C-alpha cells in the first residue's frame, strides 16, 4: 500500500499536497460516517458498494425499459429530458431498495430513499 502512495505522491503531486489531500478526504469520510450514522469504515464501504452496484444495474436495465416506453422515438428537447427523469428516477429508487435489501442494508436504504424523496418534494413544493 505504501508503495502505491509513494508512487502517486512522487509522480502526480508533491508529498505535502498529497498529505493535505488525504487529510481532507479523511475529514470528509468521518463527516459522512457521522451524518449517515455508520458503525465503521467497512459499513461505509459496503454502502458505497451498494450505490455502485445500483449505478451499474441502471445501465443494463435502462435500454429495455426505454425501448418499452418508446423513449428513443422522441424528438430531442425538453420533453425527452423530462421523460428520461420520469423513467430513470423511480427505476433507480426501485433498484436501490432492491440491491440494498439483497445486500443486507434495507433499513439504511429505506432511510436514504425517504431523504432523497424529501429533498425532491421540498423543491417541488417551493416552486409552486
N, C-alpha and C positions, 0 to 999 in steps of 0.2 A: 504494500500500500504506500509506504514511504517513497519507494522508487517512482511510482506514478506521480505523486505530488511534487517530488523533486523535479521530475522531467517537465511537468506543467509549469512549475514556477520558473525553471531555468529558460525554457523556450518561449513561453507566451507572455508572462508577466514577471515583474520583479518580486522577490520574496516579501518585502513589506506590503506591497499591494495585494499579493495572494493571501497573506495573513489577515489583512483587513477584510478582504472579501469573505474568507472563511469565518471570521468572527461575526460579520454581518449576517451571513447565512445561518449561523448557529442561533443568533438572536431571533431571526425570523422564524426558524423552526421551533424554538422554545415558545414564542408567542402563539404560533399556530397550535402547538400541543395544548397550551393553556386554554385557548379560545374554543377548541374542539373537545376539550376535556379528555385527552388521550392519556392512556396509562403510561406508555413508554414509547421509545423510538420505534420499536418493532410494530407496535399497534399503528403508529402513524404511517410507516412504510406499507403495512397491509392495506390501510385505507387508500393510500395513493395508488397501490396496485389495482384496487377495485375500480378507481376512476380511470386508470389506463386501460383495463380490460373493457370497460364500458365504452370508452372512446373508440377503441379498435372495433368493437362489436357494431357500433353505429355505422361504421364504414361499410361493413359487409351487409347489413340489413337495409340500408337506405335505398340502394338501387332497386331491389324488387318492390319495395313499398312505393317508391317514386313511379315505377312503371305501372303499378296497380292504380294509382291515383291520376295518372296521366300528366305528371309534373313536367316531363321532358317535352310535351307538346305545347306548353305555354310559351307565349312570346316573352322575351327578356323585358324586365321592367319591375315596377313596384309590386305588381300582383304576384310575380314569380318569387320575389323575396318574401312577401307575406305568406305565400303558400309554403315555402321552404321552412319558415319559422313555425307555421301551424302544424307541419308534419313532423319536423325533427324534435321540437321541444317536448311534446308528450312521449314520443318514441324514446328519447334519451332518458326521460324520467322512468319510464317503464323498465328499460334495460338496467338503469342504475339500481332500482329497487330489486330487480331480479338477481343481478350479479351480487349485490350486497347481501341478499338473503342466502344465496348459494354459497358464498364465501364466508358466511358466519357473522356478518355485521348488520343484521336487519334494523336493530334499534338506532344505530348511528345514521343509517341512510334514510330511514323514515324522518328522523330529525332534520337531516340535510335537505330532504325534499320539501319539508314544511318551510324551512328557511328560504330555499330558492323560490318557492311559490309566493311566500310572504313578500319578498322583495318585488317580484313581478307584479303582484296585485297592488302593492302600495304605489308603484309607479303608475299603474293604470288608473287608480282612484285619484291620484294627484292631478293627472292630466284632464280629468272630467270637469 
